[in-house]
Amino acid sequence: GTPTTGDNCAVASTTNDAPGVFPIGDTTVTWTVTDSSGNTATCTQTVTVTDNIDPTISCPATVNVNVDAGLCTASSVALGTPTTGDNCAVASTTNDAPGVFPIGDTTV
């Protein structure tokens, strides 16, 4: 935007310290107006940038395993790694896999 400025003589310039690229979060921009006599006044403006784009995830392929020897469960299951992406950065990837898988299908 543009600030509203005025002076009893004449406004010589209006400047700001805005960055070329705004990071996520709040950035304070300071506007400065200078009159023809060199007097200045300032005001501040807050620019808030929010990441509103969801990350993406593609699950690894289905896994088929046999039960552990002498048991009706499987404990050593290599799940694989999902493919993830985000416009900013992926902070973490988690799953709800049990420590021991029973016979049958388990959705992770």
Sine and cosine of phi, psi and omega as CSV:
sin_phi,cos_phi,sin_psi,cos_psi,sin_omega,cos_omega
0.00,0.00,-0.03,-1.00,0.02,-1.00
-0.80,-0.60,0.76,-0.65,0.01,-1.00
-0.96,0.29,0.35,-0.94,0.12,-0.99
-1.00,-0.02,0.81,-0.58,-0.04,-1.00
-0.82,-0.57,0.30,-0.95,0.05,-1.00
-0.21,-0.98,0.33,-0.94,0.03,-1.00
-0.34,-0.94,0.44,-0.90,0.02,-1.00
-0.95,0.32,-0.36,0.93,0.06,-1.00
-0.96,-0.26,-0.99,0.14,0.01,-1.00
-0.34,-0.94,0.59,-0.80,0.09,-1.00
-1.00,0.09,0.83,-0.55,-0.02,-1.00
-1.00,0.03,-0.63,0.78,-0.02,-1.00
-0.35,-0.94,0.39,-0.92,0.13,-0.99
-0.72,-0.69,0.83,-0.55,-0.04,-1.00
-0.76,-0.65,0.23,-0.97,0.12,-0.99
-0.57,-0.82,0.25,-0.97,-0.01,-1.00
-0.95,-0.31,0.50,0.87,-0.02,-1.00
-0.90,0.44,0.65,-0.76,0.06,-1.00
-0.96,0.29,0.30,-0.95,0.06,-1.00
-0.93,0.37,-0.53,0.85,0.02,-1.00
-0.74,-0.67,0.75,-0.67,-0.01,-1.00
-1.00,-0.08,0.78,-0.62,0.04,-1.00
-0.98,0.20,0.20,-0.98,0.09,-1.00
-0.89,0.45,0.65,-0.76,0.00,-1.00
0.94,-0.34,-0.30,-0.95,-0.03,-1.00
-1.00,-0.08,0.71,-0.71,0.12,-0.99
-0.81,-0.58,0.78,-0.63,0.05,-1.00
-1.00,-0.05,0.82,-0.57,0.04,-1.00
-0.96,-0.28,0.77,-0.63,0.04,-1.00
-0.98,-0.22,0.83,-0.55,0.07,-1.00
-0.99,-0.13,0.65,-0.76,0.03,-1.00
-0.77,-0.63,0.79,-0.61,0.10,-1.00
-0.94,-0.34,0.68,-0.73,0.00,-1.00
-0.83,-0.56,0.74,-0.67,0.02,-1.00
-1.00,-0.04,0.05,-1.00,-0.07,-1.00
-0.92,0.40,-0.24,0.97,0.05,-1.00
-0.99,-0.11,-0.01,1.00,0.01,-1.00
1.00,-0.03,0.05,1.00,0.06,-1.00
-0.97,0.25,0.54,-0.84,-0.03,-1.00
-0.78,-0.63,0.39,-0.92,0.16,-0.99
-0.61,-0.79,0.49,-0.87,-0.01,-1.00
-0.75,-0.66,0.36,-0.93,0.17,-0.99
-0.54,-0.84,0.33,-0.94,-0.02,-1.00
-0.88,-0.48,0.47,-0.88,0.00,-1.00
-0.73,-0.69,0.69,-0.73,0.05,-1.00
-0.98,-0.21,0.77,-0.64,0.08,-1.00
-0.93,-0.37,0.85,-0.53,-0.01,-1.00
-0.94,-0.35,0.85,-0.53,0.03,-1.00
-0.95,-0.31,0.79,-0.61,-0.03,-1.00
-0.87,-0.50,0.73,-0.69,0.10,-0.99
-0.99,0.13,0.96,-0.28,-0.01,-1.00
-0.94,-0.35,0.33,0.94,-0.01,-1.00
-0.96,-0.28,0.85,-0.52,0.00,-1.00
-0.93,0.37,0.52,-0.85,0.11,-0.99
-0.95,0.32,0.20,-0.98,0.04,-1.00
-0.91,-0.41,0.45,-0.89,0.05,-1.00
-0.49,-0.87,0.68,-0.73,0.12,-0.99
-0.83,-0.56,0.84,-0.54,-0.06,-1.00
-0.96,0.30,0.46,-0.89,0.11,-0.99
-0.92,0.38,0.17,-0.99,-0.05,-1.00
-0.92,0.40,0.32,-0.95,0.08,-1.00
-0.85,0.53,0.62,-0.79,-0.01,-1.00
-0.91,-0.41,0.73,-0.68,0.10,-1.00
-0.89,-0.46,0.82,-0.58,0.00,-1.00
-0.73,-0.69,0.36,-0.93,0.09,-1.00
-1.00,-0.05,0.38,-0.93,0.05,-1.00
-0.90,0.43,0.39,-0.92,0.07,-1.00
-0.94,0.35,0.47,-0.88,-0.03,-1.00
-0.83,0.56,0.81,-0.59,0.05,-1.00
0.98,0.21,0.09,1.00,-0.03,-1.00
-0.80,-0.60,0.23,-0.97,0.11,-0.99
-0.95,-0.32,0.50,0.87,0.01,-1.00
-0.63,-0.77,0.22,-0.98,0.09,-1.00
-0.82,-0.58,0.77,-0.64,-0.02,-1.00
-0.92,-0.39,-0.37,0.93,0.00,-1.00
-0.98,-0.21,0.99,0.17,-0.04,-1.00
-0.92,-0.38,0.87,-0.49,0.06,-1.00
-1.00,0.04,0.97,-0.25,-0.07,-1.00
-0.96,0.28,-0.42,0.91,-0.13,-0.99
1.00,0.01,-0.07,-1.00,-0.05,-1.00
-0.80,-0.60,0.78,-0.63,0.05,-1.00
-0.95,0.32,0.37,-0.93,0.11,-0.99
-1.00,-0.07,0.82,-0.57,-0.04,-1.00
-0.83,-0.56,0.33,-0.94,0.04,-1.00
-0.32,-0.95,0.35,-0.94,0.04,-1.00
-0.31,-0.95,0.46,-0.89,0.03,-1.00
-0.94,0.35,-0.39,0.92,0.03,-1.00
-0.96,-0.29,-0.99,0.17,0.04,-1.00
-0.28,-0.96,0.55,-0.83,0.08,-1.00
-1.00,0.09,0.87,-0.50,-0.02,-1.00
-0.99,0.16,-0.62,0.78,0.00,-1.00
-0.30,-0.95,0.36,-0.93,0.10,-0.99
-0.73,-0.68,0.83,-0.56,-0.02,-1.00
-0.79,-0.62,0.23,-0.97,0.11,-0.99
-0.61,-0.79,0.20,-0.98,-0.01,-1.00
-0.94,-0.35,0.52,0.85,-0.04,-1.00
-0.91,0.41,0.67,-0.74,0.08,-1.00
-0.96,0.27,0.30,-0.95,0.05,-1.00
-0.94,0.33,-0.50,0.87,0.01,-1.00
-0.75,-0.66,0.75,-0.66,-0.02,-1.00
-0.99,-0.11,0.78,-0.63,0.06,-1.00
-0.98,0.18,0.14,-0.99,0.09,-1.00
-0.90,0.44,0.66,-0.75,0.01,-1.00
0.95,-0.32,-0.20,-0.98,-0.03,-1.00
-1.00,0.06,0.70,-0.71,0.12,-0.99
-0.81,-0.59,0.83,-0.55,0.04,-1.00
-1.00,0.02,0.80,-0.60,0.03,-1.00
-0.94,-0.33,0.00,0.00,0.00,0.00
